[in-house]
Amino acid sequence: MAQGVIATCGPGDEVIVPAPYWVSYPEMCRLAGAEPVVVTTTADEGFLLTAEKLKSVLNEKSRLLILCTPSNPSGAVYSEAALAAIADVVRSHPRLLVLADEIYEHIIYPPASHFSFAALPGMRERTLTVNGFSKSFAMTGWRLGYLAAPQHFATATAKIQGQTTSGPSSISQEAALAALGLGKFGGEPVSVMKAAFQKRRDYVYERLVSIDGVRLEAPEGAFYVFPDVSGLVGDGCEADGFGPVPDADALCEYLLEKAQVALVPGSAFGCPECLRISYAASDETLKEALDRIEAALDSKVYKRGGK
C-alpha cells in the first residue's frame, strides 16, 4: 500500500480516504507529501463511499482514491453496482487513480461476493490492486503481499521496494505458491476457514445487538464488527468505580479495566462513535469476552445517558 501511494503521489496532491479507514492510510499519504482528504461514511450508509460523496470532494489536486473491500475495520463489501458508480466518477477526472486494497478478498459471506475494481471498463489502466496472503490464507507472520498495476506504476513501485522492503524469504515465497495452488478461492482449506469465520460473525453479531445502546449491521466480509456505540457514551453515561464515559475511547478504557477485554476505539479509524472487535479468535475466547462485556455494561453497574 505505502509503495503504491509513494509511487503515484507527491506534494500538492490529495488522496481521498473514506472513513472508516485502516489506521495507516492517512499517514501513508503524508509520508508521500500528499494530503489525505477523509470522507466520512456512516453506519446508515453501510460504511460505503457513494459516488455522490466522492464527486463532492474532487478537484484538480485529486490524485488517488483508496478503496478497501472487504473493509478493515467495518467488514463492509462494495457491490459491483456501487463500484461501477464510483468508476463513472473516476472517469470524469483523468488524473485520478485508484488504489484498491483487496487483501480480504476471499473472506466474504453469502450472498455478498467480491468484485475487483480493476475489472471495470477502463479501470485496469488506472488501478493499483494490493493483495496478500496474511488474511485469506491465514499467513499473517509470513509478511508477503503483492501489487498488480499497469507496467509504469509497477516499475515505479518496484524501484521503491528495492530500497525499502525488498527481500521476501524463499520460505514465504514457497508457502505463497502453495497457497495459490489450492485452487479457486483457496480450495477446501479456505472454505472451511471462511465457514468458521461466518459462524463466529453470526454469534458475535447476535450477542452485541442484544446489548442496549449498540447499533450494528452484520458485516459482509473480513473478520471484524464495527458497532456504533454512541448510545453507550456521552452525557449521563457513567460506570461504577470508573466514572463518566464521554466517548468510545473512554468506553474501551473502561472495558479494558473492568472486563479485561481489549477493543480498539473507532477514533483510530476515523469514526469516533464506533469501536472495532475482531472475531479472529476461538469460539471459547469470544464467548468469554462477550460475557465479560455484557456484565460490564449491565444496568446495575453501567448507567446510560438519560436512563
N, C-alpha and C positions, 0 to 999 in steps of 0.2 A: 504494500500500500504506500509506504513512505517513498519508495523509489519511484512509483508512478506519479505521485504528487510532485516530487522534486524534478522529475524529468519533463514535466509539462507546465509547471507554474514558476513564477518569479515575482519580484517586487512589482507592485501595481496591479497584480491580478487578484481576482476574487474567486473564492471557491464556495459553492453552495453546499451547505452541510445540513441536511434535515435532522431535526431533533425529535426523538431521542437518537443519539449517535454513540458509536463506540468512543470511549474516552480519548483516544489518541488522535482522532481525526482533526480536530481544530489545531492541535499542536503540530501535526504534520504540515499543515498549511503554513503556519507561522515559521516553521523550520525552513520552508522553501522561500520565505519572504513574502508570501501571499497573505491575503486577509480572508479568514473564514467568515462567511455570511450564514449565520444559523437561522434556519426556517423552522419554527416550532409547529409540530403536529400534535394532535390531541387524541385522547382515548376514543372520543366520539368519531374521529376520522380513522380509527384503526391504526393510529400512528403511521399513516402513509402520506407521503408528499403527493399533493394533487398538481395537475398541470396548471391550474389557475394560480396556486401559490408560487410555483416555480416561475411562471411568467411575470409575476408581480415584482420579483427581486432581480431580474436580469437586466444588465446594461452592457455598455461597451467594455467594461472591465471583467465581465464574467468569463472565466476560462475553463472551469471544471465543475462538474456536478458529481458528488459522491452518493452512490446508491448502495444500500446493503440489503440484500434479500436472499434468504430469510434474515431477519434483523437481530443483531445483538445490540440493545438489550431487550427489545419488545417481543421478539418472535413473530413479528408481522411479515407477511408474504405479499409481494406485489403480484397481482394477476397480469396476464398478458395484455388485457384491455387497459389496465392502469399504466403499464409500461409504454404501450403504444401511444397513449395520450401524452405522456411525458416526451416521447420521441418526436411527436409533432412539434412540440415547443422547441426542442433541441435543434430541429432542422431549421427553424426560423432564426437561429443565432449561429452563423457559420463558424465562429471562433470557439464555440462551446464544445468541450469534450466531456465524456462520462467515464468515471472510474467506478466499475461495478465490483463490489465485494460480494462474492458468491460462495464463501467458504462453508456455509451451512447448506449447500445445495441439496444434499441428499437427505437432510433431516427435515422432512416436510410431511404433514399428516393429511390424509384424505379428508375432504375432497380437494384440498389445495394441491397445486403442483408447481414445479419450478419452471420458470421461463427466463432464458438468458437475454439480457438487454441487447447484446451484440447481434442476436439473431433477427432483430427487427430490421426492416428495409432501410438501407442507408446508414445503419448504426455501427456496422462492423468497422468501418473506416474511422469512426470517432470514439471508439470504446476501448478502454483498457480493462480487461477482466482479470481479477485476482481470485485465486483459489488455493487450496492446500489440502493437507492430509490430517491435520490435527483434530478436526471436528467429525467429518463424515466417516473417517476410518479410525477414530479414537487413537490417534498417534500424536498426542499433544507434545510429548517430550522429544519427538524426533526433529522438530524445528525445520520443516521443509514445506515450502509453498511454491507457487508458480504464477506467472503472469502471461496472458495472451493478448497481443496487441498488434496493430499494423507495424510493419518492419521498422520504420524510422523511430517509432516510440519504443519498440522492444530493444533496438540498438542503444538508444539513449539510456534506458533503464539498466541495460547490461553494463554500460560504462560506469554507472554509479555503483552497481553491485560489485564490480571488480575492485573497487576501492573501499568497500564498506563490509558487506555481509557475504562475500564470495567464500566458497569452500564448504558446501554441504558434504557431510561424511559419506563415504561409499556405503556404509551400513544403512543410512537413511535412504539413500537412493535405491538400494536393492529392496528395501521394505516398501518404498513407494511404488516400484514396479510391480511388486507382488500385490499391492492393494488395487492398482489399476487392472491387474489381470483377473480380478474377481468377477469381472463382467459388468453388465449394465446395472447401475445403481448399487454397485458394490456386492451384488450377489446375495446369497443367503446370510452371511455374517452381518452385513449392514442392515438387512431386512429385520433380522432378529433384534439388533440393537435399536432400530427405529421403533419397533413394536413395544419394546420395553420403555423407551422414552415416552411414547404416546400414552401408555398406561400410567406412567408417573405424572405426565402433564394433567391427565384427567383427574387423578387423585388430588394433586396439589390445587388445581383449579376449584374442585368441589369443596375442599377444606377452606380455602381462602374466601370464596364468595359467601360462605356461611357466617363469616365474621362481620358484625355490624360495623359499617364505616368503610368497607373495602369495595372498590369498584374494579371489575376485571372481566375482560372478554377472553375466551380461550384462545391462546396463540396458535398459529397455524404451522410454525416451524421453530427450528433451533431447540434449545433446552432451557429456556428462561420464561418466567412470567414477570410481568411488569405492572403490578397493580397500582391503581390510583388510590392513595391513602389520605386524600385531602379531608375525608370525613373523620379521620382519626387524629388530626393535628390542628393547631391553630388556637384561637381564643377559647378559653374554657377547658381545654384538654389538659389533663393532669394525671400523673401516675403516683400511687402511694410510694413514699420513700425515694422518689426521684424528682418530683416537681413538675412544672409546666412542660408541655411538649409542643413547641410552637411550629415545628416543621418536620419533614421526613428525616432530616439529618438527626434531629433530636430523638425521633422515634427509633431509628436504627441504634442510636447510642443506648436508649432505654432497653431495647430488646437484647442487645449485647450484654448489658449489665444484669438485667433481671432474668432473662431466659437463656442467656449464654448461647444465643444464636446470632451468627454473623450475616448481616444483609448489607446490600450496597444502596445508599441513598440515590434517588434519581437525579439529584443535582449534579452528580458526576457525569451524567449522560445528557444534560441539558433539559431535564424535566423534573423540577424540584418537587412536584406534587406526587411523585411516584417513588417506588423502590424496586430493586431487582432481586429476584430469587432464582437461583439455579436449581434445577431438579436433576442435575447430573450426579446423583448420589443414590445409595441403596434405598430400597423401599423402607427398611427399618430406620435408617437415618432420617428420611423425610418424615415419617410418622412421628418420630421423637421430636424433631424440630417443630413441626406444626402443632403438636400437643403443647409444647412449651410456649409457642407464640400465642396460641389460643388462651392458655392460662394467664399469660401476662397481660392480655387485653380483655380479660373478664371484667365485667362491670363492677365487681366487688373491689377491684384494685385499680381499675383504669376508668377515669371519667372522660367522657366525650363532650365536646363543646355543646352547650345548650341542653345537656341531659343530666 
